[in-house]
Amino acid sequence: MTLDDLSSGRRDAVLGGNFMLGSLANHTLLEKLITEHDFAGVMHFASFIQFGESALDQAKYYRNNVANTLNLLETMVRHGVSSFLFSSSAAIFGEPRYTPIDESHPKAPINPYGHTKLMVEEMLADFDRAYGLKSTCLRYFNAAGANPEGKLGERHDPETHLIPLILQAAAGLRPVITVFGQDYDTLDGTCIRDYIHVDDLCQAHLLALEQLWEVAPSMAYNLGNGQGFSVCEVIDAARQVTGRDIPVKYGERREGDPARPVADSSLAQERLGWRPNYPEIEKIIAHAWHWALAGKKTIVKHRSLTSSIVAKCRPVWPISIISGFGITVPPATFLLTP
């Protein structure tokens, strides 16, 4: 079952299972859904995600990312749903004090978006102590790419992510790609990011969900490749993959952009048995380019969904469900996202 308010998602991204239009702000709807289904857990992808916007409209981010998540957690506790998988972010760390960034790195967000993610992580720790609600927080670094078969890919409105913006320029859909800042403490002066393929993120979610169902303790994992690529390096790789010229112009730094967040994902590899299958930036770009050329009108990405409640129900439909996030969950398991 997928519940989404479609404020940034698309209905055609939900490739299987049931769909319901609705919001986490709707207490009555949450009560109805959780009362009517035998849910085993929740997967939450419901946050607004734009750093810059969060600095301009902070109330919007605290209301949706924090208050609405609290609505969901309270409803879960009332009905005995005790497993929660949270789509967190590397933004909780702020400017890196060392790299690669492990789970114990100090948390010092530099924008409201990062603050909201950290607040939810802290809320989850309190809910574990107070109510026994177990959670896993998956801290994405930079999710990128597309389904290798071209079934799902990024389609944000407006688009703010680097790789799809670069590929729009390669496809002639925008005249130029703007690089924000040339004075960072990096080799070429542009920001470094750790890009992680969305299919690899999907596998991490499935492994973490299975771990929660085994009555594991609450955990947090950093998810990235452990490799950093500068903006200029990504543009050069895109030129090689597409064989096209990509015009560039340079602008000022954006507020809230850290210089070089790169992940240490060794804990996820050790505890979950997770390994990225697509660590190469060229492969990530190639899958995104295939999606861009296909021109399909479906959406993809972890945060394009609003939020997900996963329920292991008594067998009703013996089918596997592929969610808009690209996760395949077992037969008789239902994906429900608000």
JOZI-V949115 format. One record per residue. N is the residue number from 1. SS is DSSP state (H for helix, E for strand, - for the rest). Layout:
BEGIN
N|SS / N|SS
END
This chain:
BEGIN
1|- / 2|E / 3|E / 4|E / 5|- / 6|- / 7|- / 8|- / 9|- / 10|- / 11|H / 12|H / 13|H / 14|- / 15|- / 16|- / 17|- / 18|- / 19|E / 20|E / 21|E / 22|- / 23|- / 24|- / 25|- / 26|- / 27|H / 28|H / 29|H / 30|H / 31|H / 32|H / 33|H / 34|H / 35|H / 36|H / 37|- / 38|- / 39|- / 40|- / 41|E / 42|E / 43|E / 44|E / 45|- / 46|- / 47|- / 48|- / 49|- / 50|- / 51|H / 52|H / 53|H / 54|H / 55|H / 56|H / 57|- / 58|H / 59|H / 60|H / 61|H / 62|H / 63|H / 64|H / 65|H / 66|H / 67|H / 68|H / 69|H / 70|H / 71|H / 72|H / 73|H / 74|H / 75|H / 76|H / 77|H / 78|H / 79|- / 80|- / 81|- / 82|- / 83|E / 84|E / 85|E / 86|E / 87|E / 88|E / 89|E / 90|H / 91|H / 92|H / 93|- / 94|- / 95|- / 96|- / 97|- / 98|- / 99|- / 100|- / 101|E / 102|- / 103|- / 104|- / 105|- / 106|- / 107|- / 108|- / 109|- / 110|- / 111|- / 112|H / 113|H / 114|H / 115|H / 116|H / 117|H / 118|H / 119|H / 120|H / 121|H / 122|H / 123|H / 124|H / 125|H / 126|H / 127|H / 128|H / 129|H / 130|H / 131|H / 132|- / 133|- / 134|E / 135|E / 136|E / 137|E / 138|E / 139|E / 140|E / 141|- / 142|E / 143|E / 144|E / 145|- / 146|- / 147|- / 148|- / 149|- / 150|- / 151|- / 152|- / 153|- / 154|- / 155|- / 156|- / 157|- / 158|- / 159|- / 160|- / 161|- / 162|H / 163|H / 164|H / 165|H / 166|H / 167|H / 168|H / 169|H / 170|H / 171|- / 172|- / 173|- / 174|- / 175|- / 176|- / 177|E / 178|E / 179|E / 180|E / 181|- / 182|- / 183|- / 184|- / 185|- / 186|- / 187|- / 188|- / 189|- / 190|- / 191|- / 192|E / 193|E / 194|- / 195|E / 196|E / 197|E / 198|H / 199|H / 200|H / 201|H / 202|H / 203|H / 204|H / 205|H / 206|H / 207|H / 208|H / 209|H / 210|H / 211|H / 212|H / 213|H / 214|- / 215|- / 216|- / 217|- / 218|- / 219|E / 220|E / 221|E / 222|E / 223|E / 224|- / 225|- / 226|- / 227|- / 228|- / 229|E / 230|E / 231|H / 232|H / 233|H / 234|H / 235|H / 236|H / 237|H / 238|H / 239|H / 240|H / 241|H / 242|H / 243|- / 244|- / 245|- / 246|- / 247|- / 248|E / 249|E / 250|E / 251|E / 252|- / 253|- / 254|- / 255|- / 256|- / 257|- / 258|- / 259|- / 260|E / 261|E / 262|- / 263|E / 264|- / 265|- / 266|H / 267|H / 268|H / 269|H / 270|H / 271|H / 272|H / 273|- / 274|- / 275|- / 276|- / 277|- / 278|- / 279|- / 280|- / 281|H / 282|H / 283|H / 284|H / 285|H / 286|H / 287|H / 288|H / 289|H / 290|H / 291|H / 292|H / 293|H / 294|H / 295|- / 296|- / 297|- / 298|- / 299|- / 300|- / 301|- / 302|H / 303|H / 304|H / 305|- / 306|- / 307|E / 308|E / 309|E / 310|E / 311|E / 312|E / 313|- / 314|- / 315|- / 316|- / 317|- / 318|- / 319|- / 320|- / 321|E / 322|E / 323|- / 324|- / 325|- / 326|- / 327|- / 328|E / 329|E / 330|- / 331|- / 332|- / 333|E / 334|E / 335|E / 336|E / 337|- / 338|-
END
